[in-house]
Amino acid sequence: MSEKTILVWFRNDLRIHDNEILLEATRKADKILPVYCFDPFYFKQNLSGNPKTGNLRARFLLESVANLRKNLKKIGGELVIRIGNPAEILPQLADEYQVNEVYHHREVAHEETEISEQVETTLWKIKLNLKHFIGHTLYHKEDLPFPIKDIPDSFAVFKKKVERDSNVRPCTATPENIVTPEITDAGELPDLKQLGLDEPFDDPRSENRFVGGEDEALNQLDSFFINNSHILIGKKGAQINLSKLSPWIALGCISLRQVYWEVIKYQQLNNTHYPGLLLDLLWRDYFRFMFKKHGQKFIATKDSTDAADVAVNQDELFESWKNGDTGFALVDAIMHELNATGYINNSNRQVVAGFLVKELNVDWKKGAAYFEEKLIDYSPASNWGNWAFIAGANDARESRYNITSIQITEQNTKNDYIDTWLPATKSDDYQAFSAGIVLK
Ligand SMILES: Cc1cc2nc3c(=O)[nH]c(=O)nc-3n(C[C@H](O)[C@H](O)[C@H](O)COP(=O)(O)OP(=O)(O)OC[C@H]3O[C@@H](n4cnc5c(N)ncnc54)[C@H](O)[C@@H]3O)c2cc1C
């Protein structure tokens, strides 16, 4: 019998641990061809006229792919890297390496699913099957206590039922050894210039320099337990632990299940609790499942920013928001942090998103597209889902908006944060802005 080769198409699952497509391929095939494509689609212009992927996120992606290549090498594999449309590249590689099947993790958001449909079509033309796996959520779709079409739209009901009736599956094993076909041209990792981007500047005010890759994701998780370093003081002085894992989770450098089981282990060993972190992981699942259930309608069922509501000078207002030049100290400080680092915490995202939509009356989709470019942790379902919630663009109102939101206290708005992110000379002139617009 002839050898079987499976092409493993990496997308937002850039890891070797708890990666079912990699494990399954090693079990089913003699040889594995791991491939990553830098798709020019993600580097073209978005709604706000800027690149869909900004340079901070692109650098993080490059680091993550480089780390995946290194980790695959450790277990005997070689990652093939290409720049181009996967619907053209994958069939070419499949032909060149006599591939029998292609594996990937299914996505939920519109653009991502469209890309996989194109890949599926072009593979089908050469009689190859694209096999879909579920690997991005904490709870497996098959283990939910309801079919996708009946998932409750209210987060509170979703949470209650899932936690009562479902279990998180254990992580899958890491393959010890993989065999790749003899590769003639593995392809170089591109640099930012090849992707049409400049080198980012690392702002010294930034708390973190997020470095992409699975190794760093695991370090970040360890440091969360060891240092408990990213703590915010919330309402009534309660401490909120932020994992700052989102950039790695977004690219799948670490799975939600890995985070979940590490938290459970750590809680048992140390008799501590991280209910906030577990709840947040569930929020991520919820947005993905909402996209699975409603598709694009989830962000468009009730477009609150209809033409009559939008400010006549919305382009001007949007520019001032983007540049952190609205005259509201907290909003401007947050936008300066976002522009400089690519990361702001959840509470601050709510502040600036709510401000754009409710105070400036700018179309929320412009803001969401801007976040898409800027956020290192950009993830379609989480970003567009959260924005749509804030804009009231869908019917899932019941859950709105007591996500793990921390209301920023008056004290917080005045202290170091604003001084750090706004030039000192300007801050006296700014209007005080207490968090009245934070949606609670
Ligand atoms: C307008 C807006 C846009 C957002 N865009 C994104 C985005 O593009 N990508 C993204 O990952 N998150 C997004 N979020 C959710 C949230 O702000 C970030 O996930 C969180 O700030 C990441 O920090 P952390 O890793 O320290 O979170 P933690 O509090 O430590 O939570 C752990 C993980 O849970 C997930 N999570 C936490 N809160 C949410 C939430 N509200 N919705 C979905 N998942 C959540 C993230 O994966 C996060 O890493 C957005 C929120 C708002 C209000």
The ligand as a MOL file (V3000), in Angstrom:
LIG
                    3D

  0  0  0     0  0            999 V3000
M  V30 BEGIN CTAB
M  V30 COUNTS 53 58 0 0 0
M  V30 BEGIN ATOM
M  V30 1 C -14.7280 46.7590 22.1580 0
M  V30 2 C -13.9920 45.4980 22.5660 0
M  V30 3 C -13.2080 44.8200 21.6330 0
M  V30 4 C -12.5590 43.6340 21.9950 0
M  V30 5 N -11.7740 42.9890 21.0650 0
M  V30 6 C -11.1580 41.8290 21.3940 0
M  V30 7 C -10.3520 41.1270 20.4480 0
M  V30 8 O -10.2360 41.5040 19.2910 0
M  V30 9 N -9.7120 39.9920 20.8720 0
M  V30 10 C -9.8400 39.5090 22.1360 0
M  V30 11 O -9.2290 38.4800 22.4630 0
M  V30 12 N -10.6180 40.1320 23.0320 0
M  V30 13 C -11.2700 41.2790 22.7060 0
M  V30 14 N -12.0340 41.9180 23.6550 0
M  V30 15 C -12.2630 41.2550 24.9450 0
M  V30 16 C -11.3000 41.6150 26.0900 0
M  V30 17 O -11.1630 42.9990 26.2010 0
M  V30 18 C -9.9140 41.0030 25.9450 0
M  V30 19 O -10.0180 39.6270 25.6490 0
M  V30 20 C -9.1250 41.1410 27.2650 0
M  V30 21 O -8.9800 42.4890 27.5930 0
M  V30 22 C -7.7720 40.4980 27.1320 0
M  V30 23 O -6.9960 40.6880 28.2790 0
M  V30 24 P -6.5830 39.4590 29.2050 0
M  V30 25 O -5.9600 38.3930 28.3640 0
M  V30 26 O -5.7850 39.9880 30.3400 0
M  V30 27 O -8.0000 38.9530 29.6940 0
M  V30 28 P -8.3900 38.0550 30.9600 0
M  V30 29 O -9.3380 38.8540 31.7570 0
M  V30 30 O -7.2090 37.4770 31.6230 0
M  V30 31 O -9.2500 36.8820 30.2520 0
M  V30 32 C -8.6700 35.6570 29.7810 0
M  V30 33 C -9.0620 35.4470 28.3290 0
M  V30 34 O -10.4880 35.3870 28.1710 0
M  V30 35 C -10.8760 35.9930 26.9300 0
M  V30 36 N -11.7510 37.1480 27.2010 0
M  V30 37 C -11.7350 37.9740 28.2640 0
M  V30 38 N -12.7220 38.8950 28.1860 0
M  V30 39 C -13.3680 38.6560 27.0300 0
M  V30 40 C -14.4780 39.2690 26.3750 0
M  V30 41 N -15.1530 40.3150 26.8770 0
M  V30 42 N -14.8570 38.7720 25.1710 0
M  V30 43 C -14.2090 37.7150 24.6170 0
M  V30 44 N -13.1710 37.0960 25.2050 0
M  V30 45 C -12.7560 37.5560 26.3910 0
M  V30 46 C -9.5730 36.4380 26.2390 0
M  V30 47 O -9.1510 35.4360 25.3740 0
M  V30 48 C -8.6270 36.5870 27.4240 0
M  V30 49 O -7.2790 36.4360 27.0800 0
M  V30 50 C -12.6960 43.1180 23.3110 0
M  V30 51 C -13.4860 43.8090 24.2360 0
M  V30 52 C -14.1230 44.9860 23.8720 0
M  V30 53 C -14.9600 45.7010 24.8940 0
M  V30 END ATOM
M  V30 BEGIN BOND
M  V30 1 1 1 2
M  V30 2 1 2 3
M  V30 3 2 2 52
M  V30 4 2 3 4
M  V30 5 1 4 5
M  V30 6 1 4 50
M  V30 7 2 5 6
M  V30 8 1 6 7
M  V30 9 1 6 13
M  V30 10 2 7 8
M  V30 11 1 7 9
M  V30 12 1 9 10
M  V30 13 2 10 11
M  V30 14 1 10 12
M  V30 15 2 12 13
M  V30 16 1 13 14
M  V30 17 1 14 15
M  V30 18 1 14 50
M  V30 19 1 15 16
M  V30 20 1 16 17
M  V30 21 1 16 18
M  V30 22 1 18 19
M  V30 23 1 18 20
M  V30 24 1 20 21
M  V30 25 1 20 22
M  V30 26 1 22 23
M  V30 27 1 23 24
M  V30 28 2 24 25
M  V30 29 1 24 26
M  V30 30 1 24 27
M  V30 31 1 27 28
M  V30 32 2 28 29
M  V30 33 1 28 30
M  V30 34 1 28 31
M  V30 35 1 31 32
M  V30 36 1 32 33
M  V30 37 1 33 34
M  V30 38 1 33 48
M  V30 39 1 34 35
M  V30 40 1 35 36
M  V30 41 1 35 46
M  V30 42 1 36 37
M  V30 43 1 36 45
M  V30 44 2 37 38
M  V30 45 1 38 39
M  V30 46 1 39 40
M  V30 47 2 39 45
M  V30 48 1 40 41
M  V30 49 2 40 42
M  V30 50 1 42 43
M  V30 51 2 43 44
M  V30 52 1 44 45
M  V30 53 1 46 47
M  V30 54 1 46 48
M  V30 55 1 48 49
M  V30 56 2 50 51
M  V30 57 1 51 52
M  V30 58 1 52 53
M  V30 END BOND
M  V30 END CTAB
M  END
